[in-house]
Amino acid sequence: MSYRIKCLKSELLTVSNVRIYMNKKIFLLGIFIFLSSAQALDNDESDHPQTGSIWQLVKNGSPNLSSGPGQVVYFMSSDAYHTYRSRKFQMWDHFSPVDARNLVRLQKNDAVKIIDFKFKGVIYKVELLDGFHKGKKYYLIGEELKKNFKQEDSQNENV
């Protein structure tokens, strides 16, 4: 009789262990789902500038249009993305060579209008509002927009 009781106790322990194990797995799954949804909310488009907003170059402007240091916009979105990726990950062996004819250097106080964004907000499609290339669409690296440009106040336009 004592052998049967021991077997029943071991079976009960096994069933309770399975329940505990399953409860742990369900708890971990719940935490994973909660963190995933919280991260998805953080990746909301609120970090990106509004489409149609106007930004003005306040630093890193080029002294002339053809060469020299300064803010560059790209004719092709892939060129801008490859440059961004090479800077971020220091992978210059995979760097995409860009034809200098496909670059436009902006001068200080030149303004751009945000049209769209690509590659999860890393690259912005902009329309140039000043200079020789006024009205043409180019691509700008998002970090450079936030670092070198200042958003114009919409209140100034209404006055």
C-alpha positions as CSV (number, residue, x, y, z in Angstrom):
1,M,0.0,0.0,0.0
2,S,2.8,2.4,0.8
3,Y,4.2,1.8,-2.7
4,R,0.9,3.0,-4.3
5,I,0.9,6.1,-2.1
6,K,4.4,6.9,-3.1
7,C,3.5,6.5,-6.8
8,L,0.4,8.7,-6.4
9,K,2.5,11.4,-4.6
10,S,5.2,11.3,-7.4
11,E,2.4,11.6,-10.0
12,L,1.0,14.6,-8.2
13,L,4.3,16.2,-7.9
14,T,4.9,15.7,-11.6
15,V,1.5,17.2,-12.5
16,S,2.1,20.2,-10.2
17,N,5.6,20.6,-11.7
18,V,4.1,20.6,-15.2
19,R,1.6,23.3,-14.1
20,I,4.3,25.4,-12.6
21,Y,6.4,25.0,-15.7
22,M,3.4,26.0,-17.9
23,N,2.6,29.0,-15.8
24,K,6.2,30.2,-16.1
25,K,6.0,29.8,-19.9
26,I,2.7,31.7,-20.1
27,F,4.0,34.4,-17.8
28,L,7.2,34.8,-20.0
29,L,5.0,34.9,-23.2
30,G,2.9,37.6,-21.7
31,I,5.9,39.7,-20.8
32,F,7.3,39.2,-24.4
33,I,4.0,40.3,-25.9
34,F,3.8,43.3,-23.6
35,L,7.4,44.5,-24.4
36,S,6.8,43.9,-28.1
37,S,3.7,46.1,-28.1
38,A,5.4,48.8,-26.0
39,Q,8.3,48.8,-28.5
40,A,5.9,49.1,-31.4
41,L,4.3,52.1,-29.8
42,D,7.8,53.7,-29.3
43,N,8.5,53.3,-33.0
44,D,5.5,55.5,-33.9
45,E,6.0,58.0,-36.6
46,S,5.9,60.9,-34.1
47,D,9.8,60.9,-34.2
48,H,9.7,61.8,-37.9
49,P,9.1,65.4,-39.0
50,Q,5.7,66.1,-40.4
51,T,5.2,65.8,-44.1
52,G,5.0,69.3,-45.6
53,S,7.1,70.9,-42.8
54,I,9.8,73.4,-43.9
55,W,13.3,73.2,-42.5
56,Q,16.1,75.7,-43.0
57,L,19.8,74.9,-43.0
58,V,21.4,76.8,-40.1
59,K,24.9,75.2,-40.0
60,N,27.3,73.2,-42.2
61,G,26.4,75.2,-45.3
62,S,28.6,75.1,-48.4
63,P,30.4,78.3,-49.4
64,N,29.8,77.4,-53.1
65,L,27.4,75.2,-55.0
66,S,29.8,72.8,-56.7
67,S,32.4,71.8,-54.2
68,G,33.7,72.2,-50.7
69,P,32.4,71.1,-47.3
70,G,28.8,71.5,-46.6
71,Q,25.4,69.9,-46.4
72,V,24.8,67.5,-49.2
73,V,21.5,66.1,-50.7
74,Y,21.4,63.1,-52.9
75,F,19.7,62.5,-56.2
76,M,19.1,58.8,-55.4
77,S,17.6,57.5,-52.2
78,S,19.9,54.4,-52.3
79,D,23.0,56.7,-52.4
80,A,21.8,58.5,-49.3
81,Y,21.0,55.2,-47.5
82,H,24.3,53.5,-48.4
83,T,26.2,56.6,-47.1
84,Y,24.1,56.6,-43.9
85,R,24.7,52.9,-43.3
86,S,28.5,53.2,-44.0
87,R,28.7,56.0,-41.4
88,K,26.7,54.3,-38.8
89,F,28.3,50.8,-39.0
90,Q,31.8,51.9,-40.2
91,M,31.5,49.6,-43.2
92,W,33.4,51.5,-45.8
93,D,34.1,48.4,-47.8
94,H,30.4,48.2,-48.7
95,F,30.2,52.0,-49.4
96,S,28.3,52.9,-52.5
97,P,30.3,55.3,-54.7
98,V,28.2,58.3,-55.6
99,D,28.6,60.3,-58.8
100,A,29.4,63.9,-57.8
101,R,27.0,65.1,-60.5
102,N,24.2,63.5,-58.4
103,L,25.0,65.6,-55.3
104,V,23.7,69.1,-54.5
105,R,25.4,71.2,-51.8
106,L,23.2,73.5,-49.9
107,Q,24.2,76.9,-48.8
108,K,23.4,78.3,-45.4
109,N,19.8,79.5,-45.0
110,D,18.6,77.3,-47.8
111,A,15.2,75.7,-47.1
112,V,13.8,72.3,-47.8
113,K,10.3,70.9,-47.6
114,I,9.8,67.3,-46.3
115,I,7.8,65.3,-48.8
116,D,8.2,61.7,-47.6
117,F,10.5,59.4,-45.7
118,K,12.1,56.1,-46.6
119,F,13.9,53.3,-44.8
120,K,11.9,53.8,-41.6
121,G,12.7,57.5,-41.4
122,V,16.4,57.2,-42.0
123,I,16.2,59.0,-45.3
124,Y,13.9,62.0,-46.2
125,K,12.7,62.9,-49.6
126,V,12.8,66.7,-49.7
127,E,12.0,69.5,-52.2
128,L,14.5,72.3,-52.4
129,L,12.9,75.7,-51.9
130,D,15.9,77.9,-52.6
131,G,18.8,78.1,-55.0
132,F,19.6,77.0,-58.5
133,H,17.8,73.6,-58.0
134,K,14.6,75.1,-56.6
135,G,11.6,72.9,-56.9
136,K,13.6,69.7,-57.5
137,K,13.4,66.6,-55.3
138,Y,16.4,65.1,-53.5
139,Y,17.1,62.8,-50.6
140,L,18.6,63.8,-47.2
141,I,20.0,61.7,-44.4
142,G,17.7,62.0,-41.3
143,E,20.5,62.6,-38.8
144,E,21.7,65.5,-40.8
145,L,18.3,67.0,-40.9
146,K,18.0,66.9,-37.1
147,K,21.6,68.1,-36.6
148,N,22.0,70.9,-39.2
149,F,18.5,72.1,-39.9
150,K,16.0,74.1,-37.9
151,Q,12.3,73.8,-38.5
152,E,10.6,77.0,-39.5
153,D,7.8,78.2,-37.3
154,S,4.4,78.0,-38.9
155,Q,3.4,81.2,-37.1
156,N,5.8,83.3,-39.1
157,E,4.2,82.2,-42.3
158,N,0.8,83.4,-41.1
159,V,1.9,86.9,-40.1
